[in-house]
Amino acid sequence: MKHIVRATVIALALTGAVASTHATSASSSKATVTAAKTSAMPIPMCAPDDPNACGMN
């Protein structure tokens, strides 16, 4: 049981070290992030040629 706990703690420590290394290298890169542009017009989800689509009469 003691070995399992030690192995788990070591695995978590290594995972944290790798994650922090990736986070610092990602923040130092010069990649630009662009936000997604939302559409001004809604996208219809009903059939446009069906008069009874979506309960509209």
N, CA, C and O atoms as a GROMACS GRO file, in nm:
protein
  228
    1MET      N    1   0.083  -0.119   0.000
    1MET     CA    2   0.000   0.000   0.000
    1MET      C    3   0.088   0.126   0.000
    1MET      O    4   0.057   0.224  -0.067
    2LYS      N    5   0.195   0.121   0.074
    2LYS     CA    6   0.285   0.236   0.083
    2LYS      C    7   0.348   0.264  -0.053
    2LYS      O    8   0.368   0.380  -0.089
    3HIS      N    9   0.379   0.158  -0.129
    3HIS     CA   10   0.440   0.174  -0.261
    3HIS      C   11   0.341   0.235  -0.360
    3HIS      O   12   0.380   0.315  -0.445
    4ILE      N   13   0.215   0.198  -0.349
    4ILE     CA   14   0.113   0.253  -0.439
    4ILE      C   15   0.096   0.402  -0.415
    4ILE      O   16   0.086   0.480  -0.510
    5VAL      N   17   0.094   0.442  -0.289
    5VAL     CA   18   0.079   0.584  -0.257
    5VAL      C   19   0.200   0.662  -0.306
    5VAL      O   20   0.185   0.771  -0.363
    6ARG      N   21   0.318   0.609  -0.285
    6ARG     CA   22   0.439   0.678  -0.332
    6ARG      C   23   0.443   0.690  -0.484
    6ARG      O   24   0.481   0.793  -0.539
    7ALA      N   25   0.402   0.583  -0.552
    7ALA     CA   26   0.400   0.586  -0.699
    7ALA      C   27   0.299   0.689  -0.750
    7ALA      O   28   0.326   0.758  -0.848
    8THR      N   29   0.185   0.699  -0.683
    8THR     CA   30   0.083   0.797  -0.722
    8THR      C   31   0.134   0.939  -0.702
    8THR      O   32   0.114   1.025  -0.787
    9VAL      N   33   0.199   0.963  -0.588
    9VAL     CA   34   0.253   1.096  -0.560
    9VAL      C   35   0.361   1.134  -0.661
    9VAL      O   36   0.366   1.248  -0.707
   10ILE      N   37   0.446   1.041  -0.696
   10ILE     CA   38   0.552   1.068  -0.794
   10ILE      C   39   0.491   1.095  -0.931
   10ILE      O   40   0.536   1.186  -1.002
   11ALA      N   41   0.390   1.017  -0.969
   11ALA     CA   42   0.326   1.038  -1.099
   11ALA      C   43   0.259   1.175  -1.106
   11ALA      O   44   0.267   1.243  -1.208
   12LEU      N   45   0.194   1.216  -0.998
   12LEU     CA   46   0.129   1.348  -0.997
   12LEU      C   47   0.233   1.460  -1.001
   12LEU      O   48   0.212   1.562  -1.066
   13ALA      N   49   0.344   1.441  -0.932
   13ALA     CA   50   0.449   1.543  -0.933
   13ALA      C   51   0.509   1.557  -1.073
   13ALA      O   52   0.533   1.668  -1.120
   14LEU      N   53   0.534   1.445  -1.140
   14LEU     CA   54   0.588   1.450  -1.275
   14LEU      C   55   0.488   1.513  -1.372
   14LEU      O   56   0.527   1.592  -1.459
   15THR      N   57   0.362   1.480  -1.357
   15THR     CA   58   0.259   1.538  -1.443
   15THR      C   59   0.251   1.689  -1.424
   15THR      O   60   0.239   1.763  -1.521
   16GLY      N   61   0.258   1.734  -1.300
   16GLY     CA   62   0.255   1.877  -1.272
   16GLY      C   63   0.376   1.948  -1.330
   16GLY      O   64   0.364   2.059  -1.382
   17ALA      N   65   0.492   1.885  -1.320
   17ALA     CA   66   0.614   1.946  -1.374
   17ALA      C   67   0.605   1.959  -1.526
   17ALA      O   68   0.643   2.061  -1.582
   18VAL      N   69   0.557   1.855  -1.591
   18VAL     CA   70   0.544   1.860  -1.737
   18VAL      C   71   0.440   1.963  -1.778
   18VAL      O   72   0.461   2.036  -1.875
   19ALA      N   73   0.328   1.970  -1.706
   19ALA     CA   74   0.223   2.067  -1.739
   19ALA      C   75   0.272   2.210  -1.722
   19ALA      O   76   0.241   2.296  -1.803
   20SER      N   77   0.348   2.236  -1.616
   20SER     CA   78   0.398   2.372  -1.596
   20SER      C   79   0.502   2.409  -1.701
   20SER      O   80   0.511   2.525  -1.741
   21THR      N   81   0.580   2.311  -1.746
   21THR     CA   82   0.677   2.337  -1.851
   21THR      C   83   0.607   2.372  -1.982
   21THR      O   84   0.648   2.464  -2.052
   22HIS      N   85   0.500   2.300  -2.014
   22HIS     CA   86   0.425   2.327  -2.136
   22HIS      C   87   0.354   2.462  -2.127
   22HIS      O   88   0.343   2.534  -2.226
   23ALA      N   89   0.306   2.496  -2.008
   23ALA     CA   90   0.234   2.623  -1.992
   23ALA      C   91   0.328   2.741  -2.010
   23ALA      O   92   0.291   2.840  -2.072
   24THR      N   93   0.449   2.733  -1.957
   24THR     CA   94   0.541   2.845  -1.972
   24THR      C   95   0.592   2.855  -2.114
   24THR      O   96   0.614   2.966  -2.164
   25SER      N   97   0.612   2.743  -2.181
   25SER     CA   98   0.658   2.750  -2.319
   25SER      C   99   0.546   2.799  -2.411
   25SER      O  100   0.574   2.865  -2.511
   26ALA      N  101   0.421   2.767  -2.379
   26ALA     CA  102   0.309   2.814  -2.460
   26ALA      C  103   0.287   2.962  -2.441
   26ALA      O  104   0.250   3.032  -2.536
   27SER      N  105   0.308   3.013  -2.320
   27SER     CA  106   0.286   3.156  -2.297
   27SER      C  107   0.398   3.240  -2.356
   27SER      O  108   0.378   3.358  -2.385
   28SER      N  109   0.515   3.182  -2.374
   28SER     CA  110   0.626   3.259  -2.429
   28SER      C  111   0.628   3.257  -2.582
   28SER      O  112   0.704   3.331  -2.643
   29SER      N  113   0.546   3.173  -2.645
   29SER     CA  114   0.544   3.170  -2.791
   29SER      C  115   0.468   3.292  -2.843
   29SER      O  116   0.390   3.353  -2.770
   30LYS      N  117   0.489   3.326  -2.969
   30LYS     CA  118   0.431   3.447  -3.026
   30LYS      C  119   0.308   3.417  -3.109
   30LYS      O  120   0.280   3.488  -3.206
   31ALA      N  121   0.234   3.314  -3.075
   31ALA     CA  122   0.113   3.280  -3.148
   31ALA      C  123   0.002   3.377  -3.111
   31ALA      O  124  -0.016   3.409  -2.993
   32THR      N  125  -0.072   3.423  -3.210
   32THR     CA  126  -0.184   3.513  -3.183
   32THR      C  127  -0.312   3.432  -3.180
   32THR      O  128  -0.331   3.339  -3.257
   33VAL      N  129  -0.400   3.469  -3.090
   33VAL     CA  130  -0.527   3.400  -3.075
   33VAL      C  131  -0.636   3.493  -3.127
   33VAL      O  132  -0.647   3.607  -3.083
   34THR      N  133  -0.715   3.443  -3.219
   34THR     CA  134  -0.826   3.522  -3.271
   34THR      C  135  -0.957   3.463  -3.221
   34THR      O  136  -0.974   3.341  -3.219
   35ALA      N  137  -1.046   3.549  -3.180
   35ALA     CA  138  -1.175   3.504  -3.129
   35ALA      C  139  -1.268   3.470  -3.246
   35ALA      O  140  -1.260   3.530  -3.353
   36ALA      N  141  -1.354   3.374  -3.222
   36ALA     CA  142  -1.450   3.335  -3.325
   36ALA      C  143  -1.554   3.446  -3.342
   36ALA      O  144  -1.602   3.503  -3.244
   37LYS      N  145  -1.587   3.476  -3.465
   37LYS     CA  146  -1.684   3.581  -3.493
   37LYS      C  147  -1.822   3.517  -3.507
   37LYS      O  148  -1.842   3.426  -3.587
   38THR      N  149  -1.915   3.566  -3.428
   38THR     CA  150  -2.050   3.512  -3.435
   38THR      C  151  -2.127   3.581  -3.547
   38THR      O  152  -2.103   3.698  -3.578
   39SER      N  153  -2.218   3.508  -3.606
   39SER     CA  154  -2.296   3.561  -3.716
   39SER      C  155  -2.406   3.652  -3.665
   39SER      O  156  -2.461   3.629  -3.557
   40ALA      N  157  -2.438   3.755  -3.741
   40ALA     CA  158  -2.545   3.846  -3.704
   40ALA      C  159  -2.682   3.787  -3.737
   40ALA      O  160  -2.782   3.819  -3.672
   41MET      N  161  -2.687   3.702  -3.838
   41MET     CA  162  -2.814   3.642  -3.878
   41MET      C  163  -2.829   3.504  -3.815
   41MET      O  164  -2.734   3.426  -3.812
   42PRO      N  165  -2.947   3.473  -3.764
   42PRO     CA  166  -2.968   3.339  -3.708
   42PRO      C  167  -2.974   3.234  -3.817
   42PRO      O  168  -3.018   3.262  -3.928
   43ILE      N  169  -2.930   3.117  -3.787
   43ILE     CA  170  -2.933   3.007  -3.883
   43ILE      C  171  -3.064   2.931  -3.865
   43ILE      O  172  -3.089   2.880  -3.755
   44PRO      N  173  -3.147   2.922  -3.968
   44PRO     CA  174  -3.274   2.851  -3.953
   44PRO      C  175  -3.251   2.700  -3.935
   44PRO      O  176  -3.170   2.640  -4.005
   45MET      N  177  -3.324   2.642  -3.843
   45MET     CA  178  -3.310   2.500  -3.816
   45MET      C  179  -3.427   2.421  -3.875
   45MET      O  180  -3.426   2.298  -3.870
   46CYS      N  181  -3.526   2.488  -3.930
   46CYS     CA  182  -3.641   2.420  -3.988
   46CYS      C  183  -3.633   2.426  -4.140
   46CYS      O  184  -3.562   2.510  -4.196
   47ALA      N  185  -3.705   2.337  -4.205
   47ALA     CA  186  -3.706   2.334  -4.351
   47ALA      C  187  -3.772   2.461  -4.404
   47ALA      O  188  -3.884   2.493  -4.363
   48PRO      N  189  -3.706   2.535  -4.494
   48PRO     CA  190  -3.765   2.660  -4.541
   48PRO      C  191  -3.884   2.640  -4.634
   48PRO      O  192  -3.966   2.731  -4.648
   49ASP      N  193  -3.897   2.524  -4.699
   49ASP     CA  194  -4.008   2.502  -4.791
   49ASP      C  195  -4.126   2.432  -4.728
   49ASP      O  196  -4.223   2.402  -4.797
   50ASP      N  197  -4.121   2.404  -4.597
   50ASP     CA  198  -4.232   2.338  -4.528
   50ASP      C  199  -4.309   2.441  -4.448
   50ASP      O  200  -4.253   2.499  -4.355
   51PRO      N  201  -4.438   2.466  -4.481
   51PRO     CA  202  -4.514   2.569  -4.411
   51PRO      C  203  -4.544   2.530  -4.266
   51PRO      O  204  -4.571   2.618  -4.184
   52ASN      N  205  -4.541   2.401  -4.232
   52ASN     CA  206  -4.570   2.359  -4.096
   52ASN      C  207  -4.445   2.332  -4.013
   52ASN      O  208  -4.454   2.276  -3.904
   53ALA      N  209  -4.330   2.370  -4.064
   53ALA     CA  210  -4.206   2.345  -3.992
   53ALA      C  211  -4.199   2.434  -3.867
   53ALA      O  212  -4.236   2.551  -3.871
   54CYS      N  213  -4.154   2.378  -3.761
   54CYS     CA  214  -4.137   2.448  -3.632
   54CYS      C  215  -4.268   2.503  -3.578
   54CYS      O  216  -4.266   2.593  -3.495
   55GLY      N  217  -4.378   2.454  -3.621
   55GLY     CA  218  -4.507   2.498  -3.570
   55GLY      C  219  -4.550   2.636  -3.617
   55GLY      O  220  -4.637   2.698  -3.556
   56MET      N  221  -4.489   2.686  -3.723
   56MET     CA  222  -4.528   2.818  -3.775
   56MET      C  223  -4.630   2.798  -3.888
   56MET      O  224  -4.606   2.722  -3.982
   57ASN      N  225  -4.741   2.866  -3.877
   57ASN     CA  226  -4.848   2.852  -3.978
   57ASN      C  227  -4.864   2.980  -4.056
   57ASN      O  228  -4.948   2.987  -4.145
   0.00000   0.00000   0.00000
